[in-house]
Amino acid sequence: MPEAIDSNRRGFLTRLSKPVSALSSEAEPTPRVAARPPQAVDEALFTRLCDGCGKCADACPNSIVHIRQNLARIDMDYNECSLCQECTKVCPTGALNVNVKAHIDLVPSFSQGCDNYLQLACNLCQSSCKLAAIHIEEDELPRLDTELCNGCGQCQSSCYVNAISMVAS
């Protein structure tokens, strides 16, 4: 008589074989407390895994990763993220994981100080966006396609009148 298959064991082993991204898409993500480096795992797991070692901050060529309260976070006030994944490569704990899509949970917010809105015909933010996530119509504030935006902050760096700030998405 053939041995009965234990479906509970099979299901457990099947879940173990799935990549992290496939498992994380099934559950509702935990809201971010702060902007995290690209490829950060879910916030609840990130706060447990990140030990504040600072290797990601040392590896960041743009100097935007900082350690605050023993956790890695992003500060894009003075530079953008090139999504080079150097921080992920040096993370010893898995808080930054190659199986997570490279994305920063920030989006640009356009202020009324925007030259285009003030009828000065500027499109620097649009032309700096490699993903074509920013659309400009004459004399209007830029519109953002949130599906395309990866939160890199290149648009903010390109704005010479500081009319763009990066805010939580």
The 8 nearest C-alpha neighbors of each residue, nearest first, counted from 0:
[[1, 2, 3, 4, 5, 6, 9, 8],
 [2, 0, 3, 4, 5, 6, 9, 8],
 [1, 3, 4, 0, 5, 6, 8, 9],
 [4, 2, 5, 1, 0, 6, 8, 9],
 [5, 3, 6, 2, 9, 8, 7, 1],
 [4, 6, 7, 8, 3, 9, 10, 2],
 [7, 5, 9, 8, 4, 10, 11, 3],
 [8, 6, 10, 9, 5, 11, 12, 4],
 [7, 9, 11, 6, 10, 5, 12, 4],
 [8, 10, 6, 12, 7, 11, 13, 5],
 [11, 9, 13, 7, 8, 12, 6, 14],
 [12, 10, 8, 14, 13, 9, 7, 15],
 [11, 13, 15, 9, 14, 10, 8, 16],
 [12, 14, 10, 16, 15, 11, 9, 17],
 [15, 13, 11, 16, 12, 17, 10, 22],
 [16, 14, 12, 13, 17, 11, 18, 10],
 [15, 17, 13, 14, 12, 18, 11, 19],
 [18, 16, 14, 15, 21, 19, 22, 13],
 [19, 17, 20, 21, 16, 22, 98, 15],
 [18, 20, 22, 21, 98, 23, 17, 99],
 [21, 19, 23, 22, 18, 99, 98, 24],
 [22, 20, 24, 19, 18, 23, 17, 25],
 [21, 23, 19, 20, 24, 25, 18, 17],
 [22, 24, 20, 25, 21, 26, 19, 28],
 [25, 23, 21, 22, 26, 20, 27, 28],
 [26, 24, 23, 22, 27, 21, 20, 28],
 [27, 25, 24, 23, 28, 22, 29, 21],
 [26, 28, 29, 25, 24, 23, 30, 41],
 [29, 27, 41, 26, 30, 23, 42, 24],
 [28, 30, 42, 43, 41, 31, 27, 44],
 [31, 29, 28, 32, 42, 41, 43, 33],
 [32, 30, 33, 42, 29, 34, 104, 35],
 [31, 33, 30, 34, 42, 35, 29, 167],
 [34, 32, 31, 35, 72, 73, 167, 104],
 [35, 33, 73, 72, 104, 31, 103, 105],
 [34, 36, 72, 73, 33, 39, 71, 37],
 [37, 35, 73, 39, 72, 38, 103, 64],
 [38, 36, 101, 102, 103, 39, 35, 82],
 [37, 39, 101, 99, 95, 96, 100, 40],
 [40, 38, 95, 37, 94, 36, 35, 96],
 [39, 41, 45, 94, 95, 42, 38, 44],
 [40, 42, 44, 43, 45, 28, 29, 39],
 [41, 43, 45, 44, 29, 31, 46, 40],
 [44, 42, 45, 46, 41, 29, 47, 40],
 [45, 43, 47, 41, 42, 46, 48, 40],
 [44, 46, 42, 48, 94, 47, 40, 43],
 [47, 45, 44, 43, 48, 49, 42, 70],
 [48, 46, 44, 45, 49, 43, 50, 94],
 [47, 49, 45, 94, 46, 92, 44, 50],
 [50, 48, 94, 51, 45, 46, 70, 47],
 [49, 51, 52, 48, 69, 70, 92, 47],
 [50, 52, 69, 70, 53, 49, 66, 71],
 [51, 53, 50, 54, 49, 69, 55, 66],
 [54, 52, 56, 55, 51, 57, 66, 71],
 [53, 55, 57, 56, 52, 58, 89, 90],
 [54, 56, 86, 58, 53, 57, 59, 90],
 [57, 55, 64, 53, 59, 54, 58, 65],
 [56, 58, 54, 55, 59, 53, 62, 60],
 [57, 59, 55, 56, 86, 85, 54, 60],
 [58, 60, 62, 56, 61, 57, 86, 55],
 [59, 61, 62, 58, 85, 57, 63, 83],
 [60, 62, 59, 63, 78, 80, 79, 81],
 [63, 61, 59, 60, 64, 56, 78, 65],
 [62, 64, 74, 73, 61, 75, 65, 78],
 [65, 63, 56, 73, 72, 62, 59, 74],
 [66, 64, 56, 72, 71, 73, 67, 63],
 [65, 67, 71, 70, 69, 51, 72, 53],
 [68, 66, 69, 70, 65, 71, 72, 51],
 [67, 69, 70, 66, 51, 71, 72, 65],
 [70, 68, 51, 67, 66, 50, 71, 49],
 [71, 69, 51, 66, 67, 68, 49, 72],
 [72, 70, 66, 65, 51, 35, 67, 64],
 [73, 71, 35, 65, 34, 64, 36, 66],
 [72, 74, 64, 34, 35, 63, 36, 65],
 [75, 73, 63, 76, 64, 72, 65, 34],
 [74, 76, 78, 77, 79, 63, 73, 152],
 [75, 77, 74, 78, 164, 79, 165, 63],
 [78, 76, 75, 79, 156, 74, 63, 155],
 [77, 79, 75, 76, 156, 61, 63, 80],
 [80, 78, 152, 153, 75, 151, 156, 81],
 [81, 79, 151, 82, 152, 61, 78, 63],
 [80, 82, 83, 79, 151, 61, 153, 84],
 [83, 81, 80, 84, 101, 37, 151, 102],
 [82, 84, 81, 85, 80, 86, 59, 60],
 [85, 83, 87, 86, 82, 88, 37, 101],
 [84, 86, 88, 87, 83, 58, 59, 89],
 [87, 85, 55, 84, 88, 89, 58, 59],
 [88, 86, 95, 84, 90, 85, 89, 96],
 [87, 89, 85, 86, 90, 84, 97, 95],
 [88, 90, 87, 86, 91, 55, 54, 85],
 [91, 89, 87, 92, 88, 93, 95, 55],
 [92, 90, 93, 89, 94, 54, 88, 95],
 [93, 91, 94, 90, 48, 49, 50, 95],
 [92, 94, 95, 96, 91, 90, 48, 49],
 [95, 93, 45, 48, 49, 92, 40, 39],
 [96, 94, 39, 87, 93, 38, 40, 90],
 [95, 97, 98, 93, 38, 99, 94, 87],
 [98, 96, 99, 38, 87, 95, 100, 88],
 [99, 97, 96, 20, 19, 100, 18, 38],
 [100, 98, 38, 97, 96, 20, 101, 40],
 [99, 101, 38, 102, 98, 97, 37, 20],
 [102, 100, 38, 37, 99, 82, 103, 149],
 [101, 103, 37, 149, 100, 150, 38, 104],
 [104, 102, 150, 37, 105, 149, 36, 151],
 [103, 105, 168, 167, 34, 150, 102, 106],
 [106, 104, 167, 150, 168, 166, 103, 165],
 [107, 105, 150, 165, 166, 168, 167, 108],
 [108, 106, 165, 164, 163, 166, 109, 105],
 [107, 109, 164, 163, 165, 166, 106, 110],
 [108, 110, 163, 162, 107, 140, 164, 111],
 [111, 109, 162, 112, 113, 163, 108, 140],
 [110, 112, 113, 116, 109, 162, 140, 117],
 [111, 113, 110, 162, 114, 117, 116, 160],
 [112, 114, 162, 116, 111, 115, 110, 117],
 [115, 113, 117, 119, 116, 121, 112, 118],
 [114, 116, 120, 121, 118, 119, 138, 117],
 [115, 117, 138, 139, 140, 113, 118, 114],
 [118, 116, 114, 115, 119, 113, 138, 112],
 [119, 117, 138, 115, 116, 120, 114, 137],
 [118, 120, 114, 115, 117, 121, 116, 138],
 [121, 119, 115, 118, 114, 122, 137, 138],
 [122, 120, 115, 114, 123, 119, 124, 113],
 [121, 123, 125, 124, 126, 120, 135, 115],
 [124, 122, 126, 125, 121, 127, 157, 158],
 [125, 123, 154, 127, 126, 122, 157, 158],
 [124, 126, 133, 122, 123, 128, 127, 134],
 [125, 127, 123, 124, 128, 122, 129, 131],
 [128, 126, 124, 125, 154, 123, 129, 153],
 [129, 127, 130, 125, 131, 126, 154, 124],
 [128, 130, 131, 127, 126, 132, 125, 153],
 [129, 131, 132, 128, 147, 148, 149, 133],
 [132, 130, 128, 133, 129, 125, 147, 134],
 [131, 133, 144, 147, 148, 130, 143, 128],
 [134, 132, 143, 125, 131, 142, 144, 141],
 [133, 135, 142, 141, 125, 143, 132, 136],
 [136, 134, 141, 142, 137, 133, 122, 125],
 [135, 137, 139, 138, 134, 141, 140, 115],
 [136, 138, 139, 135, 115, 120, 118, 116],
 [137, 139, 116, 118, 115, 136, 117, 140],
 [140, 138, 116, 137, 136, 141, 115, 135],
 [139, 141, 116, 142, 109, 115, 113, 138],
 [140, 142, 135, 134, 139, 133, 143, 109],
 [143, 141, 134, 133, 135, 140, 144, 132],
 [142, 144, 133, 132, 145, 134, 141, 148],
 [143, 145, 132, 146, 147, 133, 148, 142],
 [146, 144, 148, 147, 143, 132, 106, 149],
 [145, 147, 144, 148, 132, 149, 143, 130],
 [146, 148, 132, 145, 144, 130, 149, 131],
 [149, 147, 145, 132, 150, 146, 144, 130],
 [150, 148, 102, 151, 103, 147, 101, 104],
 [151, 149, 103, 105, 106, 152, 148, 104],
 [150, 152, 80, 149, 153, 79, 103, 81],
 [153, 151, 79, 155, 154, 150, 80, 156],
 [154, 152, 156, 79, 155, 151, 157, 127],
 [153, 155, 124, 157, 152, 156, 127, 128],
 [156, 154, 163, 152, 158, 153, 157, 164],
 [157, 155, 153, 154, 158, 78, 79, 152],
 [156, 158, 154, 155, 124, 159, 123, 153],
 [159, 157, 155, 161, 160, 156, 124, 154],
 [158, 160, 161, 157, 156, 162, 155, 123],
 [159, 161, 162, 158, 113, 112, 114, 163],
 [162, 160, 163, 158, 159, 155, 164, 112],
 [163, 161, 110, 113, 112, 160, 109, 158],
 [164, 162, 109, 155, 108, 161, 107, 110],
 [163, 165, 108, 107, 166, 155, 162, 109],
 [164, 166, 107, 106, 105, 108, 163, 152],
 [167, 165, 105, 106, 107, 168, 164, 108],
 [168, 166, 105, 104, 106, 165, 34, 33],
 [167, 105, 104, 106, 166, 145, 150, 107]]
